[in-house]
Structures are given as C-alpha cells and as structure tokens.
C-alpha cells in the first residue's frame, strides 16, 4: 500500500513538473540538490564524530 501511495505521489509531482517553466523547474531541482548535499554532509560529519 505504501508503494502504491509513493507511486501516486510521484506521478502527481512529475505531472506538476511537466507543466512548470524550465527555469522554475531547474531552480527547484538545484535547491533540492543543495539541500540533499547539505543533509548528507551533515549526517556524514555526525557519523564521523560519533565514532
């Protein structure tokens, strides 16, 4: 059931992304990528400090 909900949510988001202008889509993608990189770096540093 969770997989189905995830697929439906992904379909909605992809549909919404298809109707946004390219510069807006690229800006949002860059913001999400930066957030993921910052989160990954923070978690990696926390893991190194915890050991």
TIMI-2910 file (N, C-alpha, C, CB; in pm, 1 decimal, decimal comma, always signed):
<rs>
+----------+----------+----------+----------+----------+----------+----------+----------+----------+----------+----------+----------+------+
!      n_x !      n_y !      n_z !     ca_x !     ca_y !     ca_z !      c_x !      c_y !      c_z !     cb_x !     cb_y !     cb_z ! resn !
+----------+----------+----------+----------+----------+----------+----------+----------+----------+----------+----------+----------+------+
!    +82,8 !   -119,7 !     +0,0 !     +0,0 !     +0,0 !     +0,0 !    +87,5 !   +126,4 !     +0,0 !    -94,4 !     -0,4 !   +122,1 !  Unk !
!   +197,2 !   +121,5 !    +74,5 !   +286,2 !   +237,2 !    +79,9 !   +350,3 !   +260,1 !    -56,6 !   +394,9 !   +217,8 !   +188,0 !  Unk !
!   +385,7 !   +150,1 !   -124,5 !   +444,9 !   +162,7 !   -257,7 !   +346,4 !   +227,0 !   -354,5 !   +488,9 !    +25,1 !   -310,5 !  Unk !
!   +221,5 !   +190,0 !   -345,7 !   +119,1 !   +249,3 !   -431,6 !   +104,3 !   +398,9 !   -404,1 !    -15,4 !   +178,4 !   -411,1 !  Unk !
!   +103,8 !   +435,6 !   -277,0 !    +94,1 !   +577,2 !   -240,9 !   +215,5 !   +654,1 !   -291,4 !    +80,8 !   +593,5 !    -88,6 !  Unk !
!   +333,3 !   +593,6 !   -281,6 !   +454,3 !   +659,4 !   -330,8 !   +449,2 !   +677,5 !   -482,3 !   +578,8 !   +578,7 !   -291,5 !  Unk !
!   +400,2 !   +577,3 !   -553,3 !   +388,8 !   +588,8 !   -698,6 !   +287,2 !   +695,3 !   -739,6 !   +349,8 !   +454,3 !   -758,8 !  Unk !
!   +177,3 !   +703,7 !   -668,4 !    +76,7 !   +806,9 !   -697,6 !   +133,8 !   +945,6 !   -671,0 !    -51,0 !   +784,7 !   -612,9 !  Unk !
!   +203,5 !   +961,8 !   -558,3 !   +263,5 !  +1091,3 !   -525,7 !   +368,3 !  +1129,4 !   -629,2 !   +326,2 !  +1088,3 !   -385,4 !  Unk !
!   +448,0 !  +1032,7 !   -672,2 !   +549,9 !  +1060,2 !   -772,9 !   +485,2 !  +1100,2 !   -905,2 !   +640,3 !   +937,7 !   -792,8 !  Unk !
!   +377,3 !  +1034,4 !   -940,6 !   +306,5 !  +1069,2 !  -1063,1 !   +250,6 !  +1210,4 !  -1058,7 !   +194,7 !   +971,0 !  -1088,1 !  Unk !
!   +198,5 !  +1248,7 !   -945,1 !   +145,0 !  +1384,9 !   -930,2 !   +257,4 !  +1487,2 !   -941,0 !    +71,4 !  +1400,5 !   -794,8 !  Unk !
!   +370,2 !  +1459,4 !   -874,5 !   +481,9 !  +1553,4 !   -879,0 !   +542,4 !  +1562,7 !  -1018,3 !   +588,6 !  +1512,8 !   -779,3 !  Unk !
!   +554,2 !  +1451,6 !  -1087,3 !   +607,9 !  +1454,8 !  -1223,8 !   +512,6 !  +1529,4 !  -1315,8 !   +632,3 !  +1311,6 !  -1276,8 !  Unk !
!   +383,4 !  +1509,4 !  -1297,0 !   +284,3 !  +1582,3 !  -1376,8 !   +291,6 !  +1731,8 !  -1351,9 !   +144,0 !  +1531,8 !  -1346,1 !  Unk !
!   +311,0 !  +1769,2 !  -1226,4 !   +322,9 !  +1911,8 !  -1194,0 !   +451,8 !  +1969,4 !  -1251,8 !   +318,8 !  +1933,2 !  -1041,3 !  Unk !
!   +558,7 !  +1891,4 !  -1247,9 !   +686,4 !  +1938,8 !  -1301,9 !   +679,6 !  +1955,2 !  -1453,1 !   +799,3 !  +1842,3 !  -1265,0 !  Unk !
!   +599,5 !  +1874,6 !  -1518,4 !   +588,7 !  +1883,5 !  -1664,4 !   +519,5 !  +2012,5 !  -1707,9 !   +512,6 !  +1762,7 !  -1719,3 !  Unk !
!   +442,4 !  +2073,2 !  -1619,7 !   +368,1 !  +2194,1 !  -1655,0 !   +432,5 !  +2321,8 !  -1604,0 !   +228,9 !  +2185,0 !  -1601,8 !  Unk !
!   +548,1 !  +2310,7 !  -1538,8 !   +617,0 !  +2430,6 !  -1492,1 !   +718,7 !  +2475,2 !  -1596,7 !   +686,4 !  +2404,9 !  -1355,8 !  Unk !
!   +747,3 !  +2603,0 !  -1602,2 !   +850,5 !  +2650,1 !  -1695,9 !   +986,9 !  +2591,3 !  -1659,2 !   +857,4 !  +2805,2 !  -1696,2 !  Unk !
!  +1070,1 !  +2572,7 !  -1758,2 !  +1200,6 !  +2509,2 !  -1737,5 !  +1287,2 !  +2582,6 !  -1635,8 !  +1274,2 !  +2500,3 !  -1868,5 !  Unk !
!  +1298,7 !  +2716,1 !  -1639,5 !  +1383,3 !  +2782,1 !  -1538,2 !  +1334,8 !  +2758,8 !  -1394,9 !  +1388,7 !  +2931,6 !  -1565,3 !  Unk !
!  +1204,1 !  +2756,5 !  -1375,2 !  +1149,6 !  +2731,1 !  -1241,0 !  +1181,1 !  +2588,3 !  -1198,2 !   +996,2 !  +2755,6 !  -1238,0 !  Unk !
!  +1165,6 !  +2494,4 !  -1290,2 !  +1194,7 !  +2354,6 !  -1261,5 !  +1342,2 !  +2336,0 !  -1226,6 !  +1156,7 !  +2266,4 !  -1381,0 !  Unk !
!  +1431,7 !  +2398,7 !  -1303,8 !  +1574,7 !  +2386,0 !  -1277,6 !  +1614,0 !  +2450,8 !  -1145,4 !  +1654,2 !  +2447,9 !  -1391,1 !  Unk !
!  +1552,7 !  +2562,9 !  -1112,6 !  +1580,3 !  +2628,1 !   -985,0 !  +1535,5 !  +2540,5 !   -868,5 !  +1510,7 !  +2764,5 !   -978,5 !  Unk !
!  +1418,1 !  +2481,9 !   -880,2 !  +1369,5 !  +2393,2 !   -774,7 !  +1457,9 !  +2269,7 !   -763,1 !  +1224,2 !  +2351,9 !   -801,8 !  Unk !
!  +1500,3 !  +2215,1 !   -876,3 !  +1587,9 !  +2097,7 !   -874,4 !  +1721,6 !  +2130,9 !   -809,7 !  +1610,0 !  +2044,6 !  -1016,8 !  Unk !
!  +1775,6 !  +2248,2 !   -837,8 !  +1902,2 !  +2290,3 !   -777,4 !  +1886,9 !  +2309,1 !   -626,9 !  +1952,1 !  +2420,5 !   -842,0 !  Unk !
!  +1774,9 !  +2366,0 !   -584,4 !  +1751,1 !  +2385,5 !   -441,2 !  +1739,8 !  +2251,4 !   -369,2 !  +1623,5 !  +2468,6 !   -418,7 !  Unk !
!  +1669,6 !  +2157,2 !   -428,4 !  +1655,4 !  +2025,0 !   -367,0 !  +1790,4 !  +1954,1 !   -362,5 !  +1552,5 !  +1939,7 !   -444,3 !  Unk !
!  +1868,8 !  +1964,0 !   -469,1 !  +2000,5 !  +1900,7 !   -472,3 !  +2091,9 !  +1960,9 !   -366,2 !  +2064,0 !  +1915,3 !   -611,4 !  Unk !
!  +2088,2 !  +2093,0 !   -349,8 !  +2171,2 !  +2158,1 !   -248,4 !  +2130,1 !  +2113,4 !   -108,6 !  +2161,1 !  +2311,1 !   -260,3 !  Unk !
!  +1999,6 !  +2102,2 !    -85,6 !  +1951,5 !  +2057,5 !    +44,8 !  +1995,4 !  +1913,7 !    +72,4 !  +1798,4 !  +2068,8 !    +52,2 !  Unk !
!  +1985,8 !  +1827,5 !    -28,3 !  +2027,2 !  +1688,8 !    -10,2 !  +2177,3 !  +1677,8 !    +15,2 !  +1989,0 !  +1606,4 !   -132,4 !  Unk !
!  +2257,1 !  +1756,1 !    -55,7 !  +2401,6 !  +1755,4 !    -32,6 !  +2435,4 !  +1805,4 !   +108,3 !  +2472,8 !  +1842,2 !   -138,0 !  Unk !
!  +2369,9 !  +1911,6 !   +152,2 !  +2394,3 !  +1963,8 !   +286,5 !  +2353,0 !  +1862,1 !   +392,3 !  +2318,8 !  +2095,9 !   +307,4 !  Unk !
!  +2239,2 !  +1797,7 !   +371,7 !  +2191,8 !  +1697,3 !   +465,8 !  +2287,7 !  +1579,4 !   +471,5 !  +2051,7 !  +1649,8 !   +427,4 !  Unk !
!  +2333,1 !  +1533,8 !   +355,3 !  +2426,9 !  +1422,1 !   +350,6 !  +2558,8 !  +1455,4 !   +417,4 !  +2451,4 !  +1380,8 !   +207,6 !  Unk !
!  +2608,4 !  +1575,5 !   +393,8 !  +2733,7 !  +1617,9 !   +456,0 !  +2717,7 !  +1627,0 !   +607,4 !  +2779,5 !  +1753,2 !   +398,9 !  Unk !
!  +2607,2 !  +1680,5 !   +653,5 !  +2583,6 !  +1692,4 !   +797,3 !  +2574,3 !  +1555,0 !   +863,4 !  +2455,4 !  +1772,3 !   +823,8 !  Unk !
!  +2502,9 !  +1463,5 !   +798,9 !  +2490,3 !  +1328,5 !   +853,4 !  +2625,0 !  +1255,9 !   +851,8 !  +2386,0 !  +1248,4 !   +773,9 !  Unk !
!  +2701,9 !  +1275,2 !   +745,8 !  +2833,8 !  +1212,2 !   +738,8 !  +2926,3 !  +1263,0 !   +846,7 !  +2896,2 !  +1235,5 !   +603,4 !  Unk !
!  +2925,1 !  +1393,8 !   +870,4 !  +3008,4 !  +1450,4 !   +976,4 !  +2963,1 !  +1402,9 !  +1114,1 !  +3005,5 !  +1602,9 !   +970,3 !  Unk !
!  +2832,8 !  +1393,4 !  +1133,4 !  +2781,4 !  +1346,4 !  +1261,8 !  +2821,4 !  +1201,1 !  +1284,6 !  +2628,1 !  +1361,4 !  +1268,0 !  Unk !
!  +2820,4 !  +1121,4 !  +1179,3 !  +2860,3 !   +980,5 !  +1192,3 !  +3008,9 !   +969,2 !  +1227,0 !  +2830,3 !   +903,3 !  +1061,4 !  Unk !
!  +3090,7 !  +1054,8 !  +1165,2 !  +3234,2 !  +1051,5 !  +1195,5 !  +3263,0 !  +1096,0 !  +1338,5 !  +3310,7 !  +1140,2 !  +1097,5 !  Unk !
!  +3190,7 !  +1194,8 !  +1386,0 !  +3211,0 !  +1245,1 !  +1522,0 !  +3162,5 !  +1145,4 !  +1625,1 !  +3139,7 !  +1378,1 !  +1541,1 !  Unk !
!  +3060,5 !  +1069,5 !  +1592,4 !  +3000,9 !   +976,2 !  +1688,1 !  +3089,9 !   +856,4 !  +1713,7 !  +2866,2 !   +929,5 !  +1638,6 !  Unk !
!  +3174,9 !   +820,4 !  +1620,5 !  +3261,6 !   +702,9 !  +1635,2 !  +3372,2 !   +725,7 !  +1730,5 !  +3318,4 !   +662,5 !  +1504,7 !  Unk !
+----------+----------+----------+----------+----------+----------+----------+----------+----------+----------+----------+----------+------+
</rs>
